[in-house]
Amino acid sequence: MSDPLTNALVALTGAANQAINTLTVPPEERLIIIAEGKQFNSGDAARPWQCPQWFRTPGSERAKIIVFYDKGKPYTVGDIHKNIKQLPPIPLVDRPDGTFEYLNLDQGVRFIIKKVQDKLAFRDALLTPGAHVMYDGHARYGRGPCFGVGGLSPGEMWEEGTGNGQGKQLPLTHPNRDGIFRLGSKYIAVEAEEIKKHGYTANLLEAIDRPKDADCDKDLKPHIWELKGRTLKDIDPALFTAVRDPNPTKKWWTYWGYVDGKRKLFVVHHAGWEQTLSNPDDIGALTPTCRVFAHLGCSTYKHNFPPVRKQKQWVREGNERYAYWTTNLSDFGAAHYWLQHVLTYKKFNAFKPLEESLKYAVKQSNIMLTNDGDRCNII
Amino acid sequence: MLGARVGGILAHAMPKLHTVRQGECLSGIARQYGFKDWTVLYDDPANAELKQRRPNPNVLCPGDLVAIPDPRPTLARRATGDWHEFAVEREEVRLKVQLMGLDGKALANQAYQLTVDGQKREGTTDGSGLVDEPVDVKTKTAELKVTLPAGEETQELTWQLNIGSLDPVTTTAGMQARLAHLQYYTGAIDGKLGPLTRGAVLAFQQCAGLDATGVPDEGTLNELKKQHDEVT
């Protein structure tokens, strides 16, 4: 391993002065890339935690930040994640290139933190050797991380990537910077009313052949034999303008399921992770070379672990290819605790495997999430 | 004697002034003007203010003015018709660099290679991690190499040493250089107190147990000088 030449400005020592020069060995540099995804549309609230601003303040101050209002009542960070108030501040320093740095001398590591907000940059992050990539944003029901560009809505075509943020443009051009980076199962089911609510153009699975178990998202698997073909009119006439193929005579796979005790009609979508319209922006078309990928969107262990770890076979190899997922619906707490504990681990581990520091981050994050009453853990 | 009799009145000539350039120290300036001992310059009353401002004569700042007194010839009486040897005593200057590990411990008994004026010297640091080598006062650069274990691999570190270029800690550039040497600062040594420098000051203050304000106050600079300029 050879580091680039380091310049040092030094003084001489003469008979009458005994001043010396001290040079400390450079720390290991670790790059953390935070991929900030979209919610559904530009009008939707972004995930509220802010890096680096929040981290520079003591947790007691962060806890006072209002993150949303419900019926006029403000809810603070501390109302949702009470353990945030005990977190110490982290002096993240602005660098001229727009990144941030934090020197943890206990670890012997200088962390360089970079934020990215579009799909192309996310893809590049996955392909950055040694990088720790964490995604925080909507999981799109397990399809994969989703991005918008320059404040534009991810558009009606985020199912497949929008083609440069201009809405319904096919064929897609590559590289495109918004829409989904697919890493979910081939077929997923989404509540019909969600299609309308989030205003995207759904690519539904026609009820011809029943999908195979291995191709289905975990939530869909138990319902394969209950699937029933329904026309758009039967599903919801409002969907005629919200689907890619509005053919009134075709039938699409659907089933009745329950959400929070309420009966809902689910519609099966195409959602594959390889050979998609978004290719090469799917996990089938590239093999990540980053060291860590923490997908902290909702329920990613259920939706994305099997495609990535089992089907794609992107598996742990020595000090490479660590992956972390969420066990349930997640909010800003998971990503917030994760970053805080990765940065503040106190044992020396420069140039050593990351495993112990990551285990620490998992354990501490989960202790706090559980104590907060959050059903989500990091796994 | 700085003066000459002009019309029966002793007229004192202004001393010659040398403007310090980056990379110069008093030992080198003294040598340049033919003084074997830099204290002749440093203790000259005309340099009293400089001496007060720059307590380390080998850490001057570009732009500093050094008064150069007239050289005083040494009178030596020798017989004619014979060979005589005259030896010039020169002050020995040394390059002293303490190497510290990331864990805050000195790199004691660490093998190193120092290349000065094209010549490679190999040595081992002492118990306090000190590289201590004589160098010519005119030497401007050197290269210091060490090989350290880094996990299961080794890490080869090379420092390009710009000798005589360290500014006083009271200047922003001098502070930046010291913070960079101690790994708190990663930016350019540009003498500007920007966010990266303030962040480095803050990190240093936190690690040193000082009030973490990000402001380089006197206490912070004293501690920085102590950690950088003294053997720990």
Interface residues (C-beta under 8 A of the other chain):
Chain A: M1 S2 D3 L5 T6 N7 A8 L9 V10 A11 L12 T13 G14 A15 A16 N17 A19 I20 N21 T22 L23 T24 V25 P26 P27 E28 P91 L92 V93 D94 R95 P96 E101 L103 L105 G108 R110 F348 A350 F351 K352 P353
Chain B: C25 L26 S27 W38 T39 Y42 N56 P57 N58 V59 E91 E92 V93 R94 L95 K96 V97 Q98 L99 M100 G101 L102 D103 G104 L107 L130 V135 V137 L144 L148 A150 G151 E153 T154 Q155 E156 L157 T158 W159 Q160 L161 N162 I163 G164 S165 L166 D167 A177 A180 H181 L182 Q183 Y184 T186 G187 I189 P195 L196 G199 A200 L202 A203 Q206 C207 A212 Q227 H228 D229 E230 V231 T232
